[in-house]
Amino acid sequence: MSPLTRWGAAFGMTLALTGAAAAEPLTFLIDWLPAGDKGAIYLGVAKGLFKEQGLDVTVQSGRGSSDVVTKLGTGAADMGTGGLAALLQAKAQSAVPVTAVMAIYTKQPDAIFTTTDSGVSSLKDLVGKTIATATFSSSNVAWPLVLKANGVPADGIRVLKVDPGALAPMLAAGTVAATINWLTVAPAFEGPLKEAGKSFKALPWSELGFEGYGLSVFASDKMLAKRPEAVRKFLVAYAKATEMANADPMAAAKALKAAVPEVAAERAAEEWRVSIPLIVNETSRKDGMGVFEPGLLRTTWRWTAESQGIPIESFDPAKAVTGDFLPATKAER
């Protein structure tokens, strides 16, 4: 039995237990527009997993991890998802009242996208070439450090900042040698590349030394103080929804499409499928699902601090996370 299943078995609360009591409202912010990699929360709602825990979850869209942190900190929402680096930076600079309660991605999702015929097998193969990135991508902050870690001069690769929608067409047309993206959007590149007679290839930054936690579940400190049981119940249901999505990505995609009709189910399923290795991997198997391991947490902070010019010793990253709301994992330890 997996850790996620044990959470549900050990701490699940059935509808019979909640009885006729009104479900407790909870507003959850995803960190970007609805897409396949956000499928778990929609699957949990569609399958009644949150209702079983006595929660009435409303899903809203944020505009990036920093936006989620801000809205949670100001009370505009209760819980949400975001990149841990955004929270670490906010906590270090302004002590925002938000805490990470569950790790989702235990590998960074950033990657170089290129084609199999490009001759690109490493960052050094891109020296002297032009690549493209989304103007406001969070990857842009860590990019100089990734270059440094791989012995590539800061000005060795020319980077164009463009609209996100232009990245796949530019790569397909050969306008650029590569693009910077999250692995979760790889399915969007397959169509344009296939039409151009090219095949997709990715160089994950996690294989280039960029280690640390990525997407995580956040909660407002007010929520943690005043509604701790609701947080625990939410994580039980969310963990179960994640396991269900891992087992059946199309089910997650259909749940997403039911809530957001303009989403293409086939692509959404593939977007979740390519997310699974970021969730289930050697790190999550070693430490337990949802756990923030101190060493990897410090590594995450080191990358964040260096990229933002923040003194590493000025903040303890352990102050930004808690494992107190993962009861099954806590018991296993």
VEXDREN-2710 file (C-alpha; in Angstrom, 1 decimal):
% VEXDREN-2710
k/r/px/py/pz
1/MET/0.0/0.0/0.0
2/SER/1.5/3.3/-1.0
3/PRO/1.9/6.3/1.4
4/LEU/-0.9/8.2/-0.3
5/THR/-3.3/5.2/0.1
6/ARG/-2.3/4.9/3.8
7/TRP/-3.2/8.6/4.3
8/GLY/-6.7/7.9/3.0
9/ALA/-7.1/4.6/4.9
10/ALA/-5.8/5.9/8.2
11/PHE/-7.4/9.4/8.3
12/GLY/-10.3/9.2/5.8
13/MET/-13.6/10.5/6.9
14/THR/-16.7/9.2/5.2
15/LEU/-20.0/10.9/4.4
16/ALA/-21.6/8.9/7.1
17/LEU/-19.3/10.5/9.7
18/THR/-20.0/14.0/8.4
19/GLY/-23.7/13.2/8.4
20/ALA/-26.0/16.1/7.6
21/ALA/-23.5/18.7/8.8
22/ALA/-22.9/21.5/6.2
23/ALA/-19.6/21.2/4.3
24/GLU/-16.9/23.6/5.4
25/PRO/-16.0/26.0/2.6
26/LEU/-12.4/26.2/1.4
27/THR/-11.1/28.3/-1.4
28/PHE/-8.1/26.8/-3.3
29/LEU/-5.9/28.7/-5.8
30/ILE/-4.1/26.9/-8.6
31/ASP/-1.0/28.8/-9.6
32/TRP/-1.9/29.3/-13.2
33/LEU/-4.7/28.7/-15.7
34/PRO/-6.4/25.3/-15.7
35/ALA/-4.4/22.7/-17.5
36/GLY/-3.6/19.0/-17.3
37/ASP/-0.9/19.4/-14.7
38/LYS/-3.6/20.8/-12.3
39/GLY/-5.9/17.8/-12.8
40/ALA/-5.7/16.4/-9.3
41/ILE/-7.7/19.1/-7.6
42/TYR/-10.5/18.9/-10.2
43/LEU/-10.5/15.1/-10.0
44/GLY/-10.8/15.3/-6.2
45/VAL/-13.8/17.7/-6.5
46/ALA/-15.5/15.6/-9.2
47/LYS/-15.1/12.3/-7.3
48/GLY/-16.4/13.9/-4.1
49/LEU/-13.2/13.2/-2.2
50/PHE/-13.3/16.6/-0.5
51/LYS/-17.0/16.3/0.3
52/GLU/-16.1/13.0/2.0
53/GLN/-13.9/15.0/4.3
54/GLY/-16.6/17.5/5.0
55/LEU/-15.1/20.2/2.7
56/ASP/-16.7/22.3/0.0
57/VAL/-13.7/23.2/-2.2
58/THR/-13.9/26.1/-4.7
59/VAL/-11.1/26.2/-7.2
60/GLN/-9.9/29.5/-8.5
61/SER/-7.0/30.5/-10.8
62/GLY/-4.0/32.5/-9.7
63/ARG/-1.5/34.3/-11.9
64/GLY/1.7/32.7/-10.9
65/SER/3.2/31.5/-7.6
66/SER/3.9/34.9/-6.3
67/ASP/0.3/35.9/-6.9
68/VAL/-0.9/32.8/-4.9
69/VAL/1.4/33.7/-2.0
70/THR/0.1/37.3/-2.0
71/LYS/-3.5/36.3/-2.1
72/LEU/-3.1/33.7/0.6
73/GLY/-1.3/36.2/2.8
74/THR/-4.0/38.7/2.4
75/GLY/-6.8/36.3/3.1
76/ALA/-8.2/36.2/-0.4
77/ALA/-8.0/32.4/-0.4
78/ASP/-7.3/29.6/2.1
79/MET/-4.9/27.2/0.3
80/GLY/-3.2/26.9/-3.0
81/THR/-0.3/25.6/-5.1
82/GLY/2.9/27.4/-6.1
83/GLY/6.6/27.0/-6.6
84/LEU/8.4/26.7/-3.3
85/ALA/11.0/29.2/-4.4
86/ALA/8.4/32.0/-4.6
87/LEU/7.3/31.3/-1.0
88/LEU/10.9/31.1/0.3
89/GLN/11.7/34.5/-1.3
90/ALA/8.6/36.1/0.1
91/LYS/9.2/34.7/3.6
92/ALA/12.8/35.9/3.6
93/GLN/12.0/39.4/2.4
94/SER/8.6/40.2/4.1
95/ALA/7.7/37.4/6.5
96/VAL/4.4/36.8/4.5
97/PRO/1.9/34.7/6.7
98/VAL/1.9/31.7/4.4
99/THR/3.4/28.2/4.9
100/ALA/4.1/25.2/2.7
101/VAL/2.3/22.1/4.0
102/MET/3.0/19.5/1.3
103/ALA/5.6/19.0/-1.4
104/ILE/4.2/18.0/-4.8
105/TYR/7.2/18.2/-7.2
106/THR/10.3/16.8/-5.6
107/LYS/12.1/17.5/-8.8
108/GLN/12.3/20.8/-10.6
109/PRO/10.1/21.0/-13.7
110/ASP/12.3/23.4/-15.7
111/ALA/13.9/22.1/-18.9
112/ILE/15.5/22.9/-22.2
113/PHE/13.2/21.9/-25.1
114/THR/14.9/21.2/-28.4
115/THR/14.7/18.7/-31.3
116/THR/16.4/15.4/-31.9
117/ASP/18.1/16.8/-35.1
118/SER/19.5/19.9/-33.3
119/GLY/22.7/18.4/-32.2
120/VAL/22.0/19.7/-28.7
121/SER/22.8/17.2/-25.9
122/SER/24.1/19.6/-23.3
123/LEU/24.1/23.3/-22.4
124/LYS/27.5/23.7/-23.9
125/ASP/26.1/22.6/-27.3
126/LEU/24.0/25.8/-27.1
127/VAL/26.9/28.2/-26.8
128/GLY/26.8/30.7/-29.7
129/LYS/23.1/29.8/-30.4
130/THR/19.8/31.6/-29.7
131/ILE/17.1/30.2/-27.5
132/ALA/13.7/31.6/-26.4
133/THR/11.9/31.8/-23.1
134/ALA/8.6/33.2/-21.9
135/THR/9.0/36.8/-20.7
136/PHE/7.8/36.2/-17.2
137/SER/8.9/32.6/-16.7
138/SER/10.2/31.8/-13.2
139/SER/12.9/29.8/-14.9
140/ASN/14.5/33.0/-16.1
141/VAL/15.6/33.7/-12.5
142/ALA/17.6/30.5/-12.1
143/TRP/18.9/30.4/-15.6
144/PRO/22.2/32.3/-14.9
145/LEU/23.0/29.9/-12.0
146/VAL/22.3/26.8/-14.2
147/LEU/24.7/28.2/-16.7
148/LYS/27.3/28.8/-14.0
149/ALA/26.8/25.3/-12.6
150/ASN/27.5/23.8/-16.0
151/GLY/30.5/26.0/-16.9
152/VAL/28.8/28.0/-19.5
153/PRO/29.5/31.8/-19.8
154/ALA/26.6/34.0/-18.8
155/ASP/26.6/35.6/-22.2
156/GLY/27.4/32.4/-24.1
157/ILE/23.8/31.7/-25.1
158/ARG/21.6/34.4/-26.5
159/VAL/18.1/34.4/-24.9
160/LEU/15.0/35.9/-26.5
161/LYS/12.1/36.7/-24.2
162/VAL/8.8/36.2/-26.0
163/ASP/5.1/35.5/-25.5
164/PRO/4.6/31.9/-24.2
165/GLY/2.4/31.0/-27.2
166/ALA/5.3/31.8/-29.6
167/LEU/7.7/29.2/-28.1
168/ALA/6.5/26.0/-29.9
169/PRO/6.1/27.7/-33.3
170/MET/9.6/29.2/-33.0
171/LEU/11.2/25.9/-32.2
172/ALA/9.3/24.1/-35.0
173/ALA/10.3/26.7/-37.5
174/GLY/14.0/26.6/-36.5
175/THR/14.0/30.2/-35.5
176/VAL/15.7/29.2/-32.2
177/ALA/17.8/26.2/-31.3
178/ALA/15.9/25.6/-28.1
179/THR/13.4/27.0/-25.6
180/ILE/13.1/27.1/-21.9
181/ASN/9.9/25.5/-20.5
182/TRP/8.4/23.4/-17.8
183/LEU/8.3/19.7/-18.6
184/THR/4.5/19.8/-18.0
185/VAL/3.9/21.8/-21.2
186/ALA/5.8/19.4/-23.4
187/PRO/2.6/17.9/-25.0
188/ALA/1.9/21.4/-26.5
189/PHE/5.1/21.1/-28.6
190/GLU/4.4/17.7/-30.1
191/GLY/1.9/19.0/-32.7
192/PRO/3.9/21.9/-34.1
193/LEU/7.1/19.8/-34.2
194/LYS/5.4/16.9/-35.9
195/GLU/3.9/19.2/-38.6
196/ALA/7.5/20.4/-39.2
197/GLY/8.8/16.9/-39.5
198/LYS/10.8/17.2/-36.3
199/SER/10.9/15.2/-33.0
200/PHE/10.9/16.5/-29.5
201/LYS/13.8/16.3/-27.1
202/ALA/14.1/17.6/-23.5
203/LEU/17.1/18.4/-21.2
204/PRO/15.6/18.5/-17.7
205/TRP/17.4/21.0/-15.5
206/SER/17.2/18.4/-12.7
207/GLU/19.9/16.6/-14.7
208/LEU/22.0/19.8/-14.9
209/GLY/22.4/20.3/-11.2
210/PHE/19.2/22.3/-10.5
211/GLU/17.8/20.4/-7.5
212/GLY/15.1/21.3/-5.0
213/TYR/11.4/21.3/-4.4
214/GLY/9.1/22.8/-7.0
215/LEU/5.3/22.9/-6.9
216/SER/4.0/22.6/-3.4
217/VAL/0.7/23.1/-1.4
218/PHE/0.5/26.3/0.6
219/ALA/-1.8/27.4/3.3
220/SER/-2.4/30.8/5.0
221/ASP/-1.1/30.9/8.5
222/LYS/-4.6/32.0/9.5
223/MET/-5.9/28.8/8.1
224/LEU/-3.3/26.7/10.0
225/ALA/-4.1/28.5/13.3
226/LYS/-7.9/28.6/13.1
227/ARG/-8.8/25.6/10.9
228/PRO/-6.0/23.0/11.3
229/GLU/-8.4/20.0/10.9
230/ALA/-9.6/21.4/7.6
231/VAL/-6.0/21.5/6.4
232/ARG/-5.4/17.9/7.4
233/LYS/-8.7/16.8/5.8
234/PHE/-7.8/18.7/2.6
235/LEU/-4.4/17.0/2.3
236/VAL/-5.9/13.5/2.8
237/ALA/-8.3/14.1/-0.1
238/TYR/-5.7/15.9/-2.3
239/ALA/-3.2/13.0/-1.7
240/LYS/-5.9/10.5/-2.7
241/ALA/-6.8/12.5/-5.8
242/THR/-3.2/12.7/-6.8
243/GLU/-2.8/8.9/-6.5
244/MET/-6.0/8.5/-8.6
245/ALA/-4.7/10.9/-11.3
246/ASN/-1.4/9.1/-11.4
247/ALA/-3.2/5.8/-12.0
248/ASP/-5.6/7.2/-14.5
249/PRO/-4.5/10.5/-16.1
250/MET/-7.5/10.5/-18.4
251/ALA/-9.9/10.5/-15.5
252/ALA/-8.2/13.7/-14.2
253/ALA/-8.4/15.2/-17.6
254/LYS/-12.1/14.5/-18.0
255/ALA/-12.7/16.0/-14.5
256/LEU/-10.8/19.1/-15.6
257/LYS/-12.7/19.3/-18.9
258/ALA/-16.1/19.0/-17.1
259/ALA/-15.1/22.1/-15.1
260/VAL/-13.3/23.9/-17.9
261/PRO/-14.9/22.9/-21.2
262/GLU/-12.4/24.6/-23.5
263/VAL/-9.6/22.2/-22.3
264/ALA/-8.6/19.4/-24.7
265/ALA/-8.9/16.2/-22.7
266/GLU/-6.3/14.2/-24.6
267/ARG/-3.7/16.9/-24.1
268/ALA/-4.6/17.4/-20.5
269/ALA/-4.2/13.7/-19.8
270/GLU/-0.7/13.8/-21.4
271/GLU/0.2/16.9/-19.4
272/TRP/-0.6/15.1/-16.2
273/ARG/1.2/12.0/-17.4
274/VAL/4.5/13.9/-18.0
275/SER/4.1/15.4/-14.5
276/ILE/4.1/12.1/-12.7
277/PRO/8.0/11.7/-12.6
278/LEU/8.1/15.1/-10.9
279/ILE/5.8/13.7/-8.2
280/VAL/6.8/10.0/-7.9
281/ASN/10.5/9.5/-8.0
282/GLU/13.5/8.4/-5.9
283/THR/13.2/11.4/-3.6
284/SER/9.5/10.9/-2.8
285/ARG/10.0/7.2/-2.4
286/LYS/12.9/7.8/0.0
287/ASP/11.4/10.6/2.1
288/GLY/7.7/10.0/1.8
289/MET/5.1/11.7/-0.2
290/GLY/4.6/15.4/0.7
291/VAL/7.6/15.6/3.0
292/PHE/10.1/18.5/3.0
293/GLU/13.4/16.8/3.7
294/PRO/15.8/19.3/5.5
295/GLY/18.7/18.8/3.2
296/LEU/16.8/19.2/-0.1
297/LEU/14.9/22.1/1.5
298/ARG/18.3/23.9/2.2
299/THR/19.3/23.2/-1.4
300/THR/16.1/24.7/-2.7
301/TRP/16.8/27.8/-0.6
302/ARG/20.4/28.1/-1.7
303/TRP/19.3/28.2/-5.4
304/THR/16.6/30.7/-4.5
305/ALA/18.8/33.0/-2.4
306/GLU/21.6/33.0/-4.9
307/SER/19.3/33.8/-7.8
308/GLN/17.8/36.7/-5.9
309/GLY/20.9/38.0/-4.4
310/ILE/19.7/37.3/-0.8
311/PRO/22.3/36.3/1.8
312/ILE/21.8/32.5/2.4
313/GLU/22.3/32.9/6.2
314/SER/19.7/35.6/6.4
315/PHE/16.8/33.1/6.5
316/ASP/16.1/29.6/7.7
317/PRO/14.0/27.8/5.1
318/ALA/12.6/25.5/7.8
319/LYS/10.5/28.5/8.9
320/ALA/8.6/28.3/5.6
321/VAL/7.4/24.7/5.7
322/THR/5.7/22.3/8.1
323/GLY/5.0/18.6/8.2
324/ASP/2.5/18.8/11.0
325/PHE/-0.5/18.4/8.7
326/LEU/0.7/15.2/7.1
327/PRO/-0.4/12.8/9.9
328/ALA/0.4/9.5/8.2
329/THR/3.8/10.6/7.1
330/LYS/4.5/12.0/10.5
331/ALA/3.6/8.6/12.1
332/GLU/5.8/6.7/9.7
333/ARG/8.8/8.8/10.8
END
